[in-house]
Amino acid sequence: MPELFAYTDGACSGNPGPGGWGVVLQALDGGAVLRERELSGGEAQTTNNRMELLAAIAALEGLERPSRITVVTDSAYVKNGITVWMANWKRRGWRTADGKPVKNRELWQRLEDACARHTVRWEWVKGHAGHPENERADVLARAGMAPFKPARG
């Protein structure tokens, strides 16, 4: 049975500003790539954290059937949010430890729903450190952002 991996990244030009997200989905067998699919998108006015979240959401929502998958992200915000912080946010009525409303709540809830269909393992990698699939996801995120960036004149 192939192993599934999703390498995700988000990018933003200004924060907030135009942003994009990218995903490299791979099915591996013994380390060899059997299938690969790339996804990307963007928004005109967003934040880096929103783009990181949308990349992970797109990866999981892009799977046709319930799967076992490893999501590899360079965002500690996404990894810690889904694996550590969310349970506390929910217990506190979607409030942070200092009582403020959780930012991007609708995306966190969408990510939680997307995770519910799958068995997900989360991995963090250092961004811009030469990890080939993370670098490719970054290229896709920047491509997703490109249509929303103002033209240089």
C-alpha positions, 0 to 999 in steps of 0.5 A, a space after each residue: 500500500 502506498 504511503 501518502 504525503 502532502 507537502 504544504 506551504 503558504 506565502 504572503 507579500 506583506 502581511 496582510 497582503 496578496 497571498 498564495 498556498 501550494 501543495 505537493 501530494 505524493 504517493 510513495 512506495 518504498 520511497 519511489 514516487 508512484 503518483 504526484 499532484 500539485 495544487 495551488 491557489 491564492 487570495 488578494 488580501 490575506 495573511 501568511 497564517 491563513 495561506 498556511 492553513 488553506 494549504 493544509 486544508 486543500 491537501 486533505 480536501 483534495 483526497 478522494 477517499 479516506 486515507 492515511 497521510 502525513 502532512 509536512 508543513 514548515 508552519 509551526 502555527 499549523 502543526 501546533 494549532 491542530 495537534 496541541 492548541 485546538 483542544 484547549 481553544 475548544 475547551 475555552 469556547 474558541 478563546 486563546 489562553 489570554 481570553 482573546 478570540 482564536 484568529 482564523 477560527 473558521 479555517 481551524 474548524 474547516 481543517 478539523 473537519 478535513 482531518 476527521 475523514 483521514 488518519 493524519 500524521 503531522 510533521 514540521 520541517 524547517 522552511 527554506 532549508 533545501 527540502 525539495 518538496 517543501 521548496 516546490 510547495 513554496 514555488 506553488 504558493 508564490 505562483 498562487 499569489 502571483 495573480 493577486 500581486 500588483 503589476 510593477 510599473 
